[in-house]
Amino acid sequence: MHYLDESHILLFLVQVFVLMGCARGLGALFQRHKQPALTAEILVGIVLGPTIFGRLLPQAQAILFPPDAIQQTMLDTVAWVGVLLLLLDTGLEIDFSIAWRQRGSALIIAVSDIIIPMALAFAAVVFLPARYMVNPAQRIVFALFMATVMTISAMPVAARVLHDVKLLKADLGFLVMSALTVNDIIGWVLFTIILGVFTTASAAIGPIVFVFAATVGFAALALTVGRRLSTRLFDALKRQHPPEPGTSLTITVLLGLLFGAFTQKLGIHALFGFFIAGVVVGEAKSLSEKTRGIISQMVHSLFVPLFFANIGLKIDFLADFDLALVVLMCVVGIVARYLGAWLGVTWTRVPRINRDIIAIAHTPGGMMEIVVALLALEAGLIIPPVFVAITFSAVFSSALMGPWLARGLARRRSVQPAQFLSIETVAAELAAETRREAIHELAERIARQDRGVRLAVLEAQAMAREQEYGTAVGLGVAIPHARVEGLKNPVMAFGRSLQGIDWDAPDGEPVQHVFLLATPVGTEDIHVQTLAAIANVMTAAANRDRIRDAPDAPALLRTLQTLLAAGKPRTGATRH
């Protein structure tokens, strides 16, 4: 019997150093070129694993990653901690309450983006040759699993790309994230049920009904009773002023462990429990955006790179590469998710110009697709070539979204937001000390400048938007906005706060630059482009410095109009 000794610990530290250093370094390089870090993390595993390193220098690869059970278990354990925390963080990004309030359009898009991809994928894979299946007798279960894989869109990838093109805080990004929230929850419920049915190893109806009832019942209970209890817990904690973010992080992880252990005991995978725990904790408005960001950074900086790099150490991607299967997974996955979302949007009141953007945002498979595939591989539901095909499809679809979305946005007509400002709507020094007071002060300026705007309506709509999805974008900038009935032309107000306003920004910094945008109903294209232009300009530190240093309102107006007319950060500006 072998025991853990100092040599195992030493080699483990070397392995983690090599994997994390390479994955994080290459990931930063990929992100600089607008590509997901996921691609780099998997690529590091492929290079250091049997695919390349093992082929070129098998003895050296065996020294660094020996086939020792204890050594492999140590690395696998840390990697699995990473994926458990990844599901917890994914749940944290979901705002179930907002998605539920938006259940009209969001639910239609999400359901369409589940049913149509499932139907198309099922039809495409149910007739695959038997050599692609672990057990040809379970062809239907295999096809159902593959169909489920095609339904799960990558919310983190979509959120990152929408953030990069300055649309995450816009209503368009809000709708996309709401639809992806519903998609994620339903997709994980479906996969958990299918995996549970497969692992029961029985055709009896009893175990199947139990898995279904346990999965749906647990999710329903957690998202109702659990959500309210979580909100009360974090509200009570906030009143006690505990050290943060340590306290919130500890409670969040403890809840994930509790839910994960419970679902594992029920026969549902622990990952589902961590995902639901994240959703429940994410509902607590007392959990600040800064704390959420710190949790996300910890997970994605320390654990996630190890998990995805470790995948490449287990599988020979060349030996298990099947070109026909890879092409099938890529085409079916991307086309099915795009078509499902696009048809869903056509059945809503979303303007035609936004349909393509929303559909593109649903195309990436990303991390979740790979995680689901790995679970299926370890459960014996799929063979390595199928896993490799799914992995390539997930990486390709994630890398494709950014350029595809940018091209879609480039086709829109150009908007000049500078013309929406006037001297009457610019405040060189806000008197407001709170978010509500700032919105009221700027809304008053808009109402005085445009007689068609009712102050109470504009203020109520802007605050309602804030309650659902905060508009602070970081770097001391907030862009509250509203669509107003009766408004003839877009109008914008700007206020500068010298002391700063607490706006629950993602970076925790007080807001000093506030833009309030009001657009007529039906001008979604202008609305989206204006928000993107503001966020793009305010990204540059040099631009923010120019706005801060303007001595009075006329100078401030000229500075803002010059920067917004350019529509992009000044050359040489420093990005943070």
C-alpha positions in Angstrom: 0.0 0.0 0.0 1.4 3.4 -1.0 1.3 6.4 1.2 1.7 10.1 0.6 5.3 11.3 1.2 7.4 14.4 0.7 8.3 13.5 -2.8 4.6 13.5 -3.8 4.2 17.0 -2.2 7.3 18.3 -4.0 6.2 17.1 -7.4 2.6 18.3 -6.8 3.9 21.8 -6.1 6.0 21.7 -9.3 3.0 20.5 -11.3 0.8 23.2 -10.0 3.5 25.8 -10.7 4.0 24.7 -14.3 0.3 24.3 -15.1 -0.9 27.5 -13.4 2.0 29.6 -14.6 1.6 28.5 -18.3 -2.2 28.6 -18.2 -2.4 32.0 -16.6 0.4 33.5 -18.8 -1.0 32.2 -22.1 -4.5 33.0 -21.0 -3.6 36.7 -20.4 -2.0 36.7 -23.9 -5.2 35.3 -25.4 -7.4 37.8 -23.6 -5.3 40.6 -24.9 -6.3 39.5 -28.4 -10.0 39.2 -27.4 -10.0 35.4 -27.1 -11.2 33.4 -24.1 -8.7 32.2 -21.5 -10.4 28.9 -21.7 -8.7 28.2 -25.1 -5.3 28.8 -23.6 -5.9 26.7 -20.5 -7.0 23.7 -22.5 -4.1 24.2 -24.9 -1.6 24.2 -22.1 -2.9 20.8 -21.0 -2.8 19.5 -24.6 0.8 20.6 -25.0 2.0 19.2 -21.6 -0.1 16.0 -21.8 0.2 12.9 -23.9 -0.9 14.7 -27.1 2.4 16.7 -27.7 4.8 16.5 -24.7 4.2 12.8 -24.3 4.8 12.1 -28.0 7.9 14.2 -28.3 9.6 13.5 -25.0 7.7 10.6 -23.3 10.3 10.0 -20.6 10.4 13.7 -19.6 6.6 13.9 -19.6 6.4 10.8 -17.4 8.8 12.4 -14.9 6.7 15.6 -14.6 3.3 13.8 -14.7 4.0 10.2 -13.7 1.2 7.6 -13.8 1.3 7.4 -10.0 -2.2 7.0 -8.4 -1.4 9.2 -5.4 0.1 11.9 -7.6 -2.8 11.9 -10.0 -5.3 11.9 -7.2 -3.7 15.1 -5.7 -4.0 17.0 -8.9 -7.4 15.7 -9.7 -8.7 16.7 -6.3 -7.6 20.3 -6.7 -9.0 20.3 -10.2 -12.3 19.1 -9.0 -12.4 21.7 -6.2 -11.9 24.2 -9.1 -14.8 22.9 -11.1 -17.1 22.8 -8.1 -16.2 26.5 -7.3 -16.7 27.3 -11.0 -20.3 26.1 -10.8 -20.7 28.1 -7.6 -19.4 31.2 -9.4 -21.6 30.6 -12.4 -24.6 30.5 -10.2 -23.6 33.7 -8.5 -23.7 35.4 -11.9 -27.3 34.4 -12.3 -30.1 36.7 -11.0 -33.1 34.5 -10.9 -35.4 37.2 -9.6 -34.7 39.5 -12.6 -35.0 36.6 -15.1 -38.3 35.7 -13.5 -39.6 39.3 -13.7 -38.5 39.3 -17.4 -40.1 35.9 -18.0 -42.0 37.2 -21.0 -39.3 37.7 -23.6 -36.5 36.0 -21.7 -38.5 32.8 -21.1 -39.6 32.6 -24.7 -36.0 33.0 -26.0 -34.7 30.5 -23.4 -37.3 27.8 -24.1 -36.9 28.2 -27.8 -33.1 28.0 -27.4 -33.6 24.7 -25.5 -36.3 22.9 -27.5 -35.0 23.7 -31.0 -31.3 22.9 -30.4 -32.3 19.7 -28.6 -34.5 18.6 -31.5 -31.9 19.4 -34.1 -29.0 17.8 -32.1 -31.1 14.7 -31.3 -31.9 14.2 -35.0 -28.3 14.7 -36.0 -26.7 12.2 -33.5 -29.3 9.6 -32.9 -28.3 7.9 -36.1 -24.5 8.1 -35.5 -22.6 4.8 -36.0 -22.5 2.5 -33.0 -18.7 2.9 -32.7 -19.3 6.4 -31.2 -21.4 5.0 -28.4 -20.4 3.2 -25.1 -23.4 1.1 -25.3 -25.4 1.1 -28.6 -28.4 -0.3 -26.7 -28.6 3.1 -24.9 -28.7 5.0 -28.1 -31.6 7.2 -27.0 -30.0 8.1 -23.7 -26.8 9.0 -25.6 -28.7 11.1 -28.1 -30.6 12.9 -25.3 -27.3 13.7 -23.6 -25.8 15.1 -26.8 -28.9 17.1 -27.3 -28.6 18.5 -23.8 -25.0 19.5 -24.4 -26.2 21.6 -27.4 -28.6 23.5 -25.2 -26.2 24.8 -22.6 -24.9 28.2 -23.6 -21.8 29.7 -22.0 -23.1 32.6 -19.8 -19.6 33.6 -18.6 -18.3 33.8 -22.3 -21.4 35.8 -23.4 -21.1 38.1 -20.4 -17.4 38.8 -21.1 -17.9 39.5 -24.8 -20.9 41.8 -24.0 -18.7 43.6 -21.5 -15.9 44.0 -24.0 -18.3 45.6 -26.6 -19.8 47.8 -23.8 -23.3 46.2 -23.9 -23.5 44.2 -20.7 -25.2 47.1 -18.8 -27.5 47.9 -21.6 -31.1 46.6 -21.8 -29.9 44.4 -24.7 -27.3 42.8 -22.5 -29.9 42.6 -19.7 -32.3 40.6 -21.9 -29.5 38.3 -23.1 -28.3 37.5 -19.5 -31.9 36.9 -18.4 -32.5 34.5 -21.2 -29.2 32.7 -20.6 -30.1 32.5 -16.9 -33.2 30.5 -17.7 -31.3 28.5 -20.2 -28.6 27.5 -17.7 -31.1 26.5 -15.0 -33.3 24.4 -17.3 -30.2 22.9 -19.1 -28.6 21.8 -15.9 -31.8 20.3 -14.6 -32.2 18.3 -17.8 -28.5 17.1 -17.8 -28.7 16.1 -14.1 -31.8 14.1 -14.8 -30.3 12.3 -17.8 -27.1 11.6 -15.9 -29.1 10.3 -13.0 -31.2 8.1 -15.2 -28.0 6.7 -16.9 -26.2 5.9 -13.6 -29.2 4.2 -12.1 -28.3 1.3 -14.4 -31.9 0.2 -14.3 -34.8 0.5 -16.7 -37.3 0.5 -13.9 -39.6 3.5 -13.8 -39.2 4.0 -10.0 -35.5 5.2 -10.0 -36.1 7.4 -13.0 -39.1 9.1 -11.4 -37.1 9.6 -8.2 -34.2 11.3 -10.0 -36.6 13.5 -11.8 -38.6 14.4 -8.7 -35.5 14.9 -6.6 -33.8 17.2 -9.1 -36.9 19.4 -9.9 -38.0 19.4 -6.2 -34.6 20.4 -4.9 -34.2 23.2 -7.4 -37.7 24.5 -6.7 -37.3 24.4 -2.9 -33.9 26.1 -3.1 -35.1 28.8 -5.5 -38.1 29.7 -3.3 -37.5 29.0 0.4 -33.7 28.9 0.1 -33.5 32.1 -1.8 -35.5 34.0 0.8 -33.5 32.5 3.7 -30.2 33.4 1.9 -31.4 37.0 1.5 -32.3 37.3 5.2 -28.9 35.8 6.2 -26.8 38.2 4.2 -29.0 41.2 5.2 -28.4 40.3 8.9 -24.7 39.9 8.2 -24.5 43.3 6.6 -26.0 44.9 9.7 -23.2 43.3 11.8 -20.4 44.8 9.7 -18.2 41.7 9.6 -14.8 41.7 7.9 -15.4 41.4 4.2 -15.1 39.8 1.7 -13.9 37.0 3.9 -17.2 36.4 5.8 -19.3 36.4 2.6 -16.8 34.1 0.8 -16.8 31.6 3.7 -20.6 31.5 3.9 -21.0 31.2 0.2 -18.5 28.2 0.0 -20.1 26.6 3.1 -23.5 26.8 1.4 -22.1 25.3 -1.7 -20.6 22.4 0.2 -23.9 21.8 2.0 -25.9 21.8 -1.2 -23.3 19.8 -3.0 -23.2 17.1 -0.3 -27.0 17.0 -0.2 -27.4 16.5 -4.0 -24.6 13.9 -4.1 -26.4 12.0 -1.4 -29.7 12.2 -3.3 -27.9 10.6 -6.3 -27.7 13.9 -8.1 -24.2 15.2 -8.9 -22.7 17.6 -6.4 -22.0 20.1 -9.2 -25.7 20.7 -9.4 -25.8 21.5 -5.7 -23.0 24.0 -6.0 -24.7 25.6 -9.0 -28.0 26.0 -7.2 -26.1 27.3 -4.1 -24.6 30.0 -6.3 -28.0 31.0 -7.7 -29.4 31.2 -4.1 -26.5 33.3 -2.8 -26.5 35.5 -5.9 -30.1 36.6 -5.0 -28.9 38.4 -1.9 -28.7 42.1 -2.8 -26.6 42.6 0.3 -23.8 40.8 -1.3 -21.9 43.6 -3.0 -20.7 43.6 -6.6 -17.1 44.0 -5.3 -17.4 40.8 -3.2 -18.9 38.9 -6.1 -16.0 40.1 -8.2 -13.4 39.0 -5.7 -15.0 35.5 -5.5 -15.0 35.3 -9.3 -11.4 36.4 -9.6 -10.3 33.9 -7.0 -12.0 31.0 -8.8 -10.9 32.0 -12.3 -7.3 32.9 -11.3 -6.5 29.9 -9.1 -8.7 26.9 -9.6 -10.3 27.1 -13.1 -6.9 27.1 -15.0 -5.8 24.0 -13.2 -9.1 22.2 -14.0 -9.0 22.8 -17.7 -5.3 22.3 -18.0 -5.7 19.0 -16.2 -8.1 17.8 -18.9 -5.4 17.8 -21.4 -3.2 15.6 -19.2 -5.8 12.9 -19.3 -6.7 12.6 -22.9 -4.7 12.2 -26.1 -6.4 14.7 -28.3 -4.7 13.5 -31.5 -5.4 9.8 -31.0 -9.0 10.6 -30.2 -9.5 13.2 -32.8 -12.3 12.4 -35.3 -12.6 15.2 -37.9 -16.1 14.3 -39.1 -17.4 14.2 -35.5 -15.7 17.5 -34.6 -17.2 19.2 -37.7 -20.6 17.8 -36.8 -20.5 19.0 -33.2 -19.3 22.5 -34.2 -21.9 22.9 -37.0 -24.8 21.5 -35.1 -24.0 23.2 -31.8 -23.5 26.7 -33.2 -26.2 26.6 -35.8 -28.8 25.0 -33.5 -28.1 27.5 -30.6 -28.2 30.4 -33.0 -31.4 29.3 -34.7 -33.1 28.5 -31.5 -32.4 31.9 -30.0 -33.2 33.7 -33.3 -36.6 32.1 -33.6 -37.3 32.8 -30.0 -36.5 36.5 -30.4 -38.9 36.7 -33.5 -41.7 35.5 -31.2 -41.1 38.5 -28.8 -41.5 42.2 -29.1 -37.7 42.7 -29.3 -36.9 45.0 -32.2 -35.7 43.3 -35.4 -32.3 45.0 -35.3 -31.4 43.3 -32.1 -32.4 39.7 -33.1 -29.0 38.9 -34.7 -27.0 40.2 -31.7 -29.1 38.2 -29.2 -28.9 35.0 -31.3 -25.1 35.3 -31.6 -24.8 35.7 -27.8 -26.4 32.3 -27.4 -23.9 30.4 -29.6 -20.9 29.7 -27.4 -20.7 26.4 -25.5 -17.7 27.4 -23.4 -16.8 26.0 -20.0 -20.1 24.5 -19.1 -20.2 22.4 -22.3 -16.8 20.9 -21.4 -17.7 20.4 -17.7 -20.9 18.5 -18.7 -19.0 16.4 -21.2 -16.3 15.5 -18.7 -19.0 14.4 -16.2 -20.5 12.2 -18.9 -17.0 10.8 -19.8 -16.2 9.9 -16.2 -19.7 8.4 -15.8 -19.1 6.2 -18.9 -21.9 7.8 -20.9 -19.5 8.9 -23.8 -16.2 7.8 -25.2 -13.0 9.9 -25.5 -13.5 10.8 -29.3 -16.9 12.3 -28.5 -15.5 14.2 -25.5 -12.7 15.6 -27.8 -15.3 16.7 -30.4 -17.4 18.4 -27.7 -14.3 20.2 -26.4 -13.3 21.5 -29.8 -16.9 22.6 -30.4 -16.9 24.5 -27.1 -13.6 26.2 -27.7 -14.4 27.1 -31.3 -17.8 28.5 -30.5 -16.4 30.6 -27.7 -13.6 32.0 -29.9 -16.0 32.8 -32.7 -18.5 34.8 -30.7 -16.3 38.0 -30.2 -15.5 38.6 -33.9 -19.0 37.5 -35.0 -20.7 39.9 -32.5 -18.3 42.8 -33.4 -19.2 42.3 -37.1 -22.9 42.3 -36.3 -22.6 45.6 -34.4 -20.5 47.2 -37.1 -23.4 46.9 -39.5 -25.5 49.3 -37.4 -25.9 52.9 -38.5 -23.6 55.3 -36.8 -24.8 57.4 -33.9 -23.3 60.6 -32.5 -24.1 60.8 -28.8 -22.4 64.2 -28.5 -25.6 65.8 -29.9 -27.7 64.6 -27.1 -26.0 66.8 -24.5 -26.7 70.5 -23.9 -25.5 73.1 -21.4 -28.8 72.7 -19.6 -28.2 69.0 -18.9 -24.6 69.3 -17.7 -23.9 69.6 -13.9 -20.3 70.5 -13.1 -20.8 69.5 -9.5 -23.6 67.3 -8.3 -25.1 68.0 -4.9 -26.3 64.5 -4.7 -24.8 62.1 -2.0 -26.7 58.9 -3.0 -27.6 57.1 -6.2 -31.3 58.1 -6.0 -30.4 61.7 -5.4 -28.0 61.8 -8.4 -30.7 60.3 -10.8 -33.3 62.8 -9.5 -30.9 65.7 -10.0 -30.1 64.8 -13.5 -33.7 63.8 -14.4 -34.7 67.3 -13.3 -32.3 68.8 -15.8 -33.7 66.6 -18.6 -37.3 67.4 -17.7 -36.5 71.2 -17.8 -34.8 70.9 -21.1 -37.5 68.7 -22.8 -41.1 69.5 -21.9 -42.2 66.1 -23.2 -40.5 64.3 -20.3 -42.4 63.8 -17.1 -39.9 63.9 -14.2 -41.6 61.3 -12.1 -41.8 58.8 -15.0 -38.1 59.2 -16.0 -36.9 59.0 -12.5 -39.0 55.9 -11.7 -37.9 54.1 -14.8 -34.3 54.8 -14.2 -34.5 53.7 -10.6 -36.4 50.6 -11.5 -33.6 49.7 -13.9 -31.1 50.3 -11.1 -32.9 47.9 -8.8 -32.9 45.2 -11.4 -29.3 45.6 -12.8 -26.9 48.2 -11.5 -25.5 50.6 -14.1 -22.1 51.3 -12.5 -19.5 50.0 -14.9 -16.4 50.6 -12.7 -13.6 53.2 -13.0 -15.9 55.7 -11.3 -18.5 55.7 -14.0 -22.3 55.0 -13.9 -24.7 55.1 -16.9 -28.3 55.0 -15.6 -30.8 55.0 -18.5 -34.4 54.7 -19.4 -36.8 54.5 -22.4 -39.5 57.1 -22.1 -42.9 57.2 -23.8 -43.6 60.6 -25.4 -40.0 61.6 -25.8 -39.3 62.9 -29.3 -35.5 62.8 -29.4 -32.8 61.2 -27.3 -31.5 63.4 -24.5 -28.6 62.9 -22.1 -27.6 64.6 -18.8 -24.1 64.4 -17.2 -23.2 65.1 -13.6 -19.7 65.2 -12.0 -19.5 64.3 -8.3 -16.3 65.5 -6.7 -16.8 63.6 -3.5 -18.0 60.4 -5.2 -21.2 58.4 -4.8 -21.6 54.8 -3.6 -23.1 53.0 -6.5 -22.2 49.4 -5.7 -19.8 49.3 -8.6 -18.0 46.1 -9.6 -14.6 47.4 -8.6 -16.0 48.9 -5.3 -14.9 52.4 -6.3 -17.2 55.5 -5.7 -18.8 56.9 -8.9 -17.7 60.4 -9.9 -19.1 60.5 -13.5 -22.8 59.9 -14.0 -24.5 59.9 -17.4 -28.3 59.7 -17.5 -29.6 58.7 -20.9 -33.3 58.9 -21.9 -34.4 57.7 -25.4 -37.8 57.4 -27.0 -39.4 54.0 -27.1 -38.6 52.2 -30.4 -35.0 53.7 -30.8 -33.2 50.7 -29.3 -30.4 51.0 -31.9 -29.6 54.5 -30.8 -29.9 53.5 -27.1 -27.5 50.6 -27.4 -24.9 52.5 -29.4 -25.0 55.5 -27.1 -24.4 53.4 -24.0 -21.5 51.6 -25.8 -20.0 54.8 -26.9 -20.1 56.3 -23.4 -18.5 53.2 -21.8 -15.9 53.1 -24.5 -14.8 56.7 -24.0 -14.8 56.5 -20.2 -12.5 53.4 -20.3 -9.5 55.7 -21.0 -7.9 57.2 -17.9 -6.8 60.2 -19.9 -10.4 60.9 -20.9 -11.6 60.7 -17.3 -8.8 63.1 -16.3 -9.9 65.7 -18.9 -13.5 65.5 -17.7 -12.4 65.8 -14.0 -10.2 68.9 -14.8 -12.8 70.9 -16.7 -13.2 74.1 -14.7 -16.9 74.8 -15.3 -20.0 73.5 -17.1 -19.3 75.1 -20.5 -15.8 73.6 -20.5 -17.2 70.3 -19.3 -19.8 70.3 -22.1 -17.1 71.0 -24.8 -14.9 68.3 -23.4 -17.7 65.7 -23.3 -18.8 66.6 -26.9 -15.3 66.3 -28.2 -14.7 62.9 -26.6 -18.1 61.5 -27.6 -17.8 62.8 -31.1 -14.5 60.8 -31.5 -16.4 57.8 -30.3 -13.4 56.0 -29.0 -10.6 56.5 -26.3 -7.9 58.9 -27.3 -4.8 57.3 -28.8 -2.2 56.5 -26.2 -4.8 56.5 -23.4 -4.1 54.1 -20.6 -6.6 51.3 -20.0 -7.2 49.8 -16.6 
